[in-house]
Amino acid sequence: MKMFLLAFIVLVVQFNALACTKTLKMGTNETNWAPYLIKQGNTFVGIEVDAIDTIFKNSPFCIKWVYLPSLSRVQQELKTGNIDITFAASYTKARAEYSHFTDIYRDEIMLLYKHKSAKDVDNLTTLLERGAMVGVNRGSFFGAEFEKLKKRYPNQIVLTSEANTRFGMLNKKRVDYVIDDSVVAHYFAKRYSPILPVKSAPAVNVNGVHFMMSKRSTTLDQVAVINRLIKNNKAAIERIYKPY
């Protein structure tokens, strides 16, 4: 019986070794990016985590989550290869200098939200011309037009690292508006009743997001494997995000 149990354990270890040929260190600076990702002790939960688990299940890769204090630190660690991969990344030429990008695995819609006491507007330029303060995620890319506005009105763009901070500031009227992912904003609007979408304004940015992988520690062959995993799990990924 003992010999049988020992043989079984050896087989399990061998299977796991074959199933996971590389551990990818997945970097994040988020702790309360609900409903996508929430840090609970040393564990990460949320629908983004569910999607990542789905994509990498039965793949050659294991995922090890690594928490870092800021998005800029995540990007720096990708440059050096101290982490291998991060998620929900928008493509930019600057990032592509040090990272491979996978195929898109989901779409992201960035909308404008306001405190109920703030005025409705139909574009970002108007609200900034009026002196409004706008909270955005530090390091996020909202398109070329918004980058121009950031340079023109730097004192009115409030950079924060976490969604709960941004929407908490909006709830307390420390900023007048917030630009954020529609799924995240929907979650926080339920939590804070004064937060409303600016229905008269078009989407600030709509784009697909990718996994961003360090050129120092990953290869194009590995990117190709992940692209196949994304393609093969497309329907399952859509089911995860559909309720939101």
C-alpha positions as CSV (number, residue, x, y, z in Angstrom):
1,M,0.0,0.0,0.0
2,K,2.8,2.4,0.9
3,M,4.6,1.6,-2.4
4,F,1.4,2.2,-4.3
5,L,0.9,5.6,-2.6
6,L,4.6,6.6,-3.2
7,A,4.2,5.7,-6.9
8,F,1.0,7.7,-7.1
9,I,2.7,10.8,-5.6
10,V,5.6,10.4,-8.1
11,L,3.2,10.3,-11.0
12,V,1.4,13.4,-9.8
13,V,4.6,15.3,-9.4
14,Q,5.7,14.2,-12.9
15,F,2.4,15.2,-14.4
16,N,2.5,18.7,-12.8
17,A,6.1,19.1,-14.0
18,L,5.1,18.3,-17.5
19,A,1.9,20.4,-17.3
20,C,3.9,23.5,-16.2
21,T,7.2,24.0,-18.1
22,K,7.5,27.7,-17.1
23,T,6.2,29.9,-14.3
24,L,5.2,33.3,-15.5
25,K,5.4,36.1,-12.8
26,M,2.2,38.2,-13.4
27,G,2.7,41.7,-12.1
28,T,0.0,44.0,-10.8
29,N,-0.3,47.1,-8.7
30,E,-4.0,46.8,-8.1
31,T,-5.5,45.9,-4.7
32,N,-9.1,47.0,-5.2
33,W,-9.9,47.1,-8.9
34,A,-13.3,45.6,-8.5
35,P,-14.8,43.6,-10.0
36,Y,-11.7,42.7,-12.1
37,L,-9.2,42.1,-9.3
38,I,-9.2,42.4,-5.5
39,K,-6.2,41.5,-3.3
40,Q,-7.2,39.4,-0.3
41,G,-4.1,38.8,1.8
42,N,-1.7,37.1,-0.6
43,T,-4.5,36.0,-2.9
44,F,-6.0,37.7,-5.9
45,V,-9.7,37.2,-6.9
46,G,-12.1,38.8,-9.4
47,I,-13.3,38.3,-13.0
48,E,-9.9,39.2,-14.5
49,V,-8.3,36.5,-12.3
50,D,-11.0,34.1,-13.5
51,A,-10.3,34.9,-17.1
52,I,-6.5,34.5,-16.6
53,D,-7.1,31.1,-14.8
54,T,-9.3,30.0,-17.7
55,I,-6.7,31.0,-20.4
56,F,-3.8,29.3,-18.7
57,K,-5.6,26.2,-17.4
58,N,-4.0,23.1,-19.0
59,S,-1.3,25.2,-20.6
60,P,2.6,24.9,-20.3
61,F,2.5,27.9,-18.0
62,C,1.9,28.4,-14.3
63,I,1.0,31.9,-13.0
64,K,2.6,33.4,-10.0
65,W,1.0,36.7,-8.9
66,V,3.4,39.5,-7.9
67,Y,2.2,42.7,-6.2
68,L,4.0,45.9,-6.9
69,P,3.3,49.4,-5.5
70,S,2.6,51.2,-8.8
71,L,1.9,50.8,-12.5
72,S,5.2,52.5,-13.3
73,R,7.0,49.9,-11.1
74,V,5.2,47.1,-13.0
75,Q,6.4,48.5,-16.3
76,Q,10.0,48.9,-14.9
77,E,10.1,45.3,-13.7
78,L,8.9,44.2,-17.2
79,K,11.8,46.1,-18.7
80,T,14.3,44.3,-16.6
81,G,12.6,40.9,-16.8
82,N,12.0,40.7,-13.0
83,I,8.4,40.0,-13.9
84,D,7.3,38.2,-17.1
85,I,3.8,39.4,-17.9
86,T,1.0,41.8,-16.9
87,F,-2.6,42.0,-18.1
88,A,-5.2,44.5,-19.4
89,A,-2.5,46.4,-21.3
90,S,-3.2,48.9,-24.0
91,Y,-0.7,48.8,-26.9
92,T,1.7,51.8,-27.3
93,K,4.9,52.2,-29.3
94,A,6.8,53.1,-26.1
95,R,5.7,49.9,-24.3
96,A,6.4,47.8,-27.4
97,E,10.1,48.8,-27.1
98,Y,10.5,46.5,-24.1
99,S,7.4,44.2,-24.3
100,H,5.8,41.7,-26.5
101,F,2.0,42.1,-26.9
102,T,-0.3,39.1,-27.2
103,D,-3.5,39.2,-29.2
104,I,-6.5,41.1,-27.7
105,Y,-8.4,39.0,-25.1
106,R,-11.1,41.4,-24.2
107,D,-12.4,44.9,-25.0
108,E,-12.2,47.9,-22.7
109,I,-14.5,50.9,-22.8
110,M,-13.4,54.1,-21.0
111,L,-16.2,56.4,-20.1
112,L,-16.6,59.7,-18.3
113,Y,-18.3,59.8,-14.9
114,K,-19.2,62.7,-12.7
115,H,-20.4,63.7,-9.2
116,K,-24.1,64.4,-9.5
117,S,-23.5,68.1,-8.7
118,A,-21.2,68.5,-11.7
119,K,-22.5,69.7,-15.0
120,D,-23.2,67.5,-18.0
121,V,-20.8,68.1,-20.9
122,D,-20.4,66.6,-24.4
123,N,-16.6,66.5,-24.5
124,L,-13.5,66.6,-22.4
125,T,-12.1,69.8,-23.8
126,T,-15.2,71.7,-22.5
127,L,-15.0,70.5,-19.0
128,L,-11.2,71.1,-18.8
129,E,-11.7,74.7,-20.2
130,R,-14.2,75.2,-17.3
131,G,-11.5,74.3,-14.8
132,A,-12.8,70.9,-13.8
133,M,-10.6,68.4,-12.0
134,V,-10.5,64.9,-13.6
135,G,-9.3,61.7,-11.9
136,V,-7.6,59.1,-14.0
137,N,-5.5,56.0,-13.5
138,R,-1.8,56.7,-13.3
139,G,-0.1,55.2,-16.4
140,S,-3.2,54.4,-18.3
141,F,-3.5,55.3,-22.0
142,F,-6.8,56.8,-23.2
143,G,-5.8,57.6,-26.8
144,A,-3.8,60.3,-28.5
145,E,-6.4,63.1,-28.0
146,F,-6.4,62.7,-24.3
147,E,-2.6,62.7,-24.2
148,K,-2.7,66.1,-25.8
149,L,-5.2,67.3,-23.2
150,K,-3.1,66.0,-20.3
151,K,-0.2,68.2,-21.6
152,R,-2.4,71.2,-22.0
153,Y,-4.1,70.9,-18.6
154,P,-1.6,69.1,-16.4
155,N,-2.8,70.7,-13.1
156,Q,-6.4,69.5,-13.7
157,I,-5.5,65.8,-14.2
158,V,-5.4,64.0,-10.9
159,L,-3.4,60.8,-11.2
160,T,-4.2,57.9,-8.8
161,S,-3.1,54.3,-8.6
162,E,-6.3,52.6,-7.6
163,A,-9.9,52.7,-8.7
164,N,-11.3,52.8,-5.1
165,T,-9.2,56.0,-4.5
166,R,-10.5,57.7,-7.7
167,F,-14.1,56.9,-7.0
168,G,-13.8,57.7,-3.3
169,M,-12.4,61.2,-4.3
170,L,-15.3,61.6,-6.8
171,N,-17.8,60.7,-4.1
172,K,-16.3,63.3,-1.8
173,K,-16.1,65.9,-4.6
174,R,-12.3,66.1,-4.4
175,V,-12.5,65.7,-8.2
176,D,-15.4,66.6,-10.5
177,Y,-15.1,63.8,-13.0
178,V,-13.4,60.4,-13.4
179,I,-12.4,58.6,-16.5
180,D,-12.5,54.8,-16.0
181,D,-13.4,51.4,-17.4
182,S,-17.2,51.0,-17.7
183,V,-17.2,47.7,-15.8
184,V,-15.2,49.2,-12.8
185,A,-17.3,52.4,-12.8
186,H,-20.6,50.4,-12.8
187,Y,-19.4,48.6,-9.6
188,F,-18.4,51.8,-7.8
189,A,-21.6,53.7,-8.9
190,K,-23.6,51.0,-7.0
191,R,-21.4,51.7,-4.0
192,Y,-21.6,55.5,-4.2
193,S,-25.0,56.9,-5.1
194,P,-23.7,60.4,-6.1
195,I,-21.6,58.9,-9.0
196,L,-23.3,59.1,-12.4
197,P,-22.2,58.4,-16.0
198,V,-22.0,61.5,-18.3
199,K,-24.5,60.2,-20.9
200,S,-24.0,63.3,-23.1
201,A,-20.3,62.5,-23.6
202,P,-19.0,59.9,-26.0
203,A,-16.7,57.2,-24.9
204,V,-13.2,58.6,-24.1
205,N,-11.5,55.5,-25.6
206,V,-12.5,52.1,-26.8
207,N,-9.8,49.5,-27.4
208,G,-8.9,45.9,-27.0
209,V,-6.4,44.9,-24.2
210,H,-3.6,42.5,-24.3
211,F,-1.1,40.7,-22.1
212,M,2.2,42.5,-22.1
213,M,5.2,40.3,-21.8
214,S,8.8,41.2,-21.0
215,K,11.2,40.9,-24.0
216,R,14.0,40.1,-21.4
217,S,12.3,37.0,-20.0
218,T,9.9,35.7,-22.6
219,T,10.0,34.7,-26.3
220,L,7.9,35.2,-29.3
221,D,7.3,31.4,-29.4
222,Q,5.7,31.7,-25.9
223,V,3.6,34.7,-27.1
224,A,2.4,32.5,-29.9
225,V,1.4,29.8,-27.4
226,I,-0.6,32.3,-25.4
227,N,-2.3,33.6,-28.5
228,R,-3.5,30.1,-29.2
229,L,-4.8,29.8,-25.6
230,I,-6.7,33.1,-26.0
231,K,-8.2,31.9,-29.3
232,N,-9.1,28.5,-28.0
233,N,-10.8,29.9,-24.9
234,K,-12.6,32.9,-26.5
235,A,-16.1,31.7,-25.7
236,A,-15.3,30.9,-22.1
237,I,-13.6,34.3,-21.7
238,E,-16.7,36.1,-23.1
239,R,-18.9,34.2,-20.7
240,I,-16.9,35.5,-17.7
241,Y,-17.3,39.2,-18.7
242,K,-20.7,39.0,-20.2
243,P,-22.7,39.6,-16.9
244,Y,-20.8,42.8,-16.4
